[in-house]
Amino acid sequence: MKFVKILLISLMATFLLSGVALSSKIEVDTQYDFKLALDYAFSARVDTIVLITSGGLYSTADTMHMQIKKPIVIMAKPGLAEKPIFQHGDLDSSVIEIFRVHDDVTFEGVIFDGYNAKRPMKYAVRVGHGPATQIPQIYAKEGLNVSLKNCEFRDFFPPNWENDSGGNAFYFLRPETGEPVIKAGTVRIEDCIFRNLGDEAIRIAETEKYAVTRVVDSLIVRNCTFKNVYAECIRFYADVDTSTEDAYVLMEHLTIDSSATRVAFIKNNQNTIFRDIIVTNSHMPKQYRMDRADYVAQVQQRGSFISNIDTMNITFAAPYSNRISATKGGSVDESTVYGFDPLYENSRANNYTLLASSPAYGIAHDGTALGDLNWATQTSTRLPFILTIVGDGSVVADPPLVAPNYEAGVTVTLTAVPDSGWNFIEWSGDLEGTDNPASLTVNTAKSITATFQQSTGVEDNTEIPVEYSLSQNYPNPFNPSTTISFSLKKSGKASMELFNVMGQKVATIFDQQFTAGSHRIRFNAINLPAGIYFYQLKSGNYQAIKKLTLIK
């Protein structure tokens, strides 16, 4: 019977000859044991398996996980009404995963379902070597690439889920003693949904436990949604040697709802990027992972940063509170950390479409919406509202400015509040004058500057600097805002302009009167592309120029 099934599959193969290269594609429906289809594909040099049954259940009765032994693409046929579903049909308790990856693989447009009539699967896809009992043993290929596109992962739990590890969608195995290290190329996970997982959704955290300088060259997780994950959505470890080059790790445009408090922990990896994220309605981790209720996300090491993130209704274990964390030289752009309601259409029904009035539109690092962009399908009714402060003071907005935008047509009242020893001077930009408070209607995009200057009393004169100076901006690199400090020996007009590396002026940061003394300005470069720029201060005969770096 197995031979007949393989023969029928072979009749569906389409071979394309190009020189000496041979490639092929087969279509497979649910009448075939999928492990047999895989075995045939590898023996017949098939490079693509197309699943043609809409909503069909693809499985195996074999007592072993399905193995990716050679490069393969496994994809749903375009245009299917429902995604095909992968399960493992064997009821033997030793089977804990659906796929084991040893070579390049792409999964596209499929569902991985942990359901099993006896007990759930613990893992959907694991990267690693074959079991030592397999003869000959199959080892993971060095530099293998994994791509997960438009896939769904659901219902993976260990039998005793509260007190046991496991329940992962994607997992890197640790080699056993004597086995070669695992060194992969690019892992790319895009447009995927993860739902109901008993542990981390994506776990690549064995690096500290065996001798490898970099377990992957790149990890990219983009435009994904996570729901009801009981540990981190992403847990990634670099090696402990900071002198070696770390992986390129990019996590952006993620929507995370009703999951454990800590959604990401990226340990000891330099130049990690975590941005454009929405995290809402968290719950405590499972009992086995209660130590992971201390912060929302953490990156580590120099060059790593978190920016453009919104959190709402987060649950922490005592004594912790709302924290976005960066340690060991990492940084957080506090000016782009928000706490507003993103206004989902219906999160209880797993519908995270952003309503047109959502403040999340337009405030990602790239000018799009925060979160998984697959949910950002409405035409936003909000308009940009950029507020810049020159000097020491703050501005209170009514209604509150929860994000740098307002619903079109709203009337906003701004009240300037100077710090001690400072005075409010004026509004400039799209709001002009000295009225305080002052109001305007948001009928177009608005950019407003509130200027504060130090008081001019006798006490202030003792602090007038003896020289002009321009300080290095901080932080640097930055995204998208930074602070620039400067000192003026004499009162008078001062200007600051920004130039690109070609010497072209791209912005005037300010051009106005200042009193003698020390000043600080907050500069927001949200509308500029990433790159190296130069900012130049001029006042009287004094000129100074310094370099800054904008990252996005």
Rosetta blueprint (number, residue, H / E / L):
1 M L
2 K H
3 F H
4 V H
5 K H
6 I H
7 L H
8 L H
9 I H
10 S H
11 L H
12 M L
13 A L
14 T E
15 F E
16 L E
17 L E
18 S E
19 G L
20 V L
21 A E
22 L E
23 S E
24 S E
25 K E
26 I E
27 E E
28 V E
29 D L
30 T L
31 Q L
32 Y L
33 D L
34 F H
35 K H
36 L H
37 A H
38 L H
39 D H
40 Y H
41 A H
42 F H
43 S H
44 A L
45 R L
46 V L
47 D L
48 T E
49 I E
50 V E
51 L E
52 I L
53 T L
54 S L
55 G L
56 G L
57 L E
58 Y E
59 S L
60 T L
61 A L
62 D L
63 T L
64 M L
65 H L
66 M E
67 Q E
68 I E
69 K L
70 K L
71 P L
72 I E
73 V E
74 I E
75 M E
76 A E
77 K L
78 P L
79 G L
80 L L
81 A L
82 E L
83 K L
84 P L
85 I E
86 F E
87 Q L
88 H L
89 G L
90 D L
91 L L
92 D L
93 S L
94 S L
95 V L
96 I L
97 E E
98 I E
99 F E
100 R E
101 V E
102 H L
103 D L
104 D L
105 V E
106 T E
107 F E
108 E E
109 G L
110 V L
111 I E
112 F E
113 D E
114 G L
115 Y L
116 N L
117 A L
118 K L
119 R L
120 P L
121 M L
122 K L
123 Y E
124 A E
125 V E
126 R E
127 V E
128 G L
129 H L
130 G L
131 P L
132 A L
133 T L
134 Q L
135 I L
136 P L
137 Q L
138 I L
139 Y L
140 A L
141 K L
142 E L
143 G L
144 L L
145 N L
146 V E
147 S E
148 L E
149 K E
150 N L
151 C L
152 E E
153 F E
154 R E
155 D E
156 F E
157 F L
158 P L
159 P L
160 N L
161 W H
162 E H
163 N H
164 D L
165 S L
166 G L
167 G L
168 N E
169 A E
170 F E
171 Y E
172 F E
173 L L
174 R L
175 P L
176 E L
177 T L
178 G L
179 E L
180 P L
181 V L
182 I L
183 K L
184 A E
185 G E
186 T E
187 V E
188 R E
189 I E
190 E E
191 D L
192 C L
193 I E
194 F E
195 R E
196 N E
197 L E
198 G L
199 D L
200 E L
201 A L
202 I E
203 R E
204 I E
205 A L
206 E L
207 T H
208 E H
209 K H
210 Y L
211 A L
212 V L
213 T L
214 R L
215 V L
216 V E
217 D E
218 S E
219 L E
220 I E
221 V E
222 R E
223 N E
224 C E
225 T E
226 F E
227 K E
228 N E
229 V E
230 Y L
231 A L
232 E L
233 C L
234 I E
235 R E
236 F E
237 Y E
238 A L
239 D L
240 V L
241 D L
242 T L
243 S L
244 T L
245 E L
246 D L
247 A L
248 Y E
249 V E
250 L E
251 M E
252 E E
253 H E
254 L E
255 T E
256 I E
257 D E
258 S L
259 S L
260 A E
261 T L
262 R L
263 V L
264 A E
265 F E
266 I E
267 K E
268 N L
269 N L
270 Q L
271 N L
272 T L
273 I E
274 F E
275 R E
276 D E
277 I E
278 I E
279 V E
280 T E
281 N L
282 S L
283 H E
284 M L
285 P L
286 K L
287 Q H
288 Y H
289 R H
290 M H
291 D H
292 R H
293 A L
294 D L
295 Y L
296 V L
297 A E
298 Q E
299 V E
300 Q E
301 Q L
302 R L
303 G L
304 S L
305 F E
306 I E
307 S E
308 N E
309 I E
310 D E
311 T E
312 M E
313 N L
314 I L
315 T L
316 F L
317 A L
318 A L
319 P L
320 Y L
321 S L
322 N L
323 R L
324 I E
325 S E
326 A E
327 T E
328 K L
329 G L
330 G L
331 S E
332 V E
333 D L
334 E H
335 S H
336 T H
337 V E
338 Y E
339 G L
340 F L
341 D L
342 P L
343 L L
344 Y E
345 E E
346 N E
347 S H
348 R H
349 A H
350 N L
351 N E
352 Y E
353 T E
354 L E
355 L L
356 A L
357 S L
358 S L
359 P L
360 A L
361 Y L
362 G L
363 I L
364 A L
365 H L
366 D L
367 G L
368 T L
369 A L
370 L L
371 G L
372 D L
373 L H
374 N H
375 W H
376 A L
377 T L
378 Q L
379 T L
380 S L
381 T L
382 R E
383 L E
384 P E
385 F E
386 I E
387 L E
388 T E
389 I E
390 V E
391 G L
392 D L
393 G E
394 S E
395 V E
396 V E
397 A E
398 D E
399 P L
400 P L
401 L L
402 V L
403 A L
404 P L
405 N E
406 Y E
407 E E
408 A L
409 G L
410 V L
411 T E
412 V E
413 T E
414 L E
415 T E
416 A E
417 V E
418 P E
419 D L
420 S L
421 G L
422 W E
423 N E
424 F E
425 I E
426 E E
427 W E
428 S E
429 G E
430 D L
431 L L
432 E L
433 G E
434 T L
435 D L
436 N L
437 P L
438 A E
439 S E
440 L E
441 T E
442 V L
443 N L
444 T L
445 A L
446 K E
447 S E
448 I E
449 T E
450 A E
451 T E
452 F E
453 Q E
454 Q E
455 S L
456 T L
457 G L
458 V H
459 E H
460 D H
461 N H
462 T L
463 E L
464 I L
465 P L
466 V L
467 E L
468 Y L
469 S E
470 L E
471 S L
472 Q L
473 N L
474 Y E
475 P L
476 N L
477 P L
478 F E
479 N L
480 P L
481 S E
482 T E
483 T E
484 I E
485 S E
486 F E
487 S E
488 L E
489 K L
490 K L
491 S L
492 G E
493 K E
494 A E
495 S E
496 M E
497 E E
498 L E
499 F E
500 N E
501 V L
502 M L
503 G L
504 Q L
505 K E
506 V E
507 A E
508 T E
509 I E
510 F E
511 D E
512 Q E
513 Q E
514 F E
515 T L
516 A L
517 G E
518 S E
519 H E
520 R E
521 I E
522 R E
523 F E
524 N E
525 A L
526 I L
527 N L
528 L L
529 P L
530 A L
531 G E
532 I E
533 Y E
534 F E
535 Y E
536 Q E
537 L E
538 K E
539 S E
540 G L
541 N L
542 Y E
543 Q E
544 A E
545 I E
546 K E
547 K E
548 L E
549 T E
550 L E
551 I L
552 K L
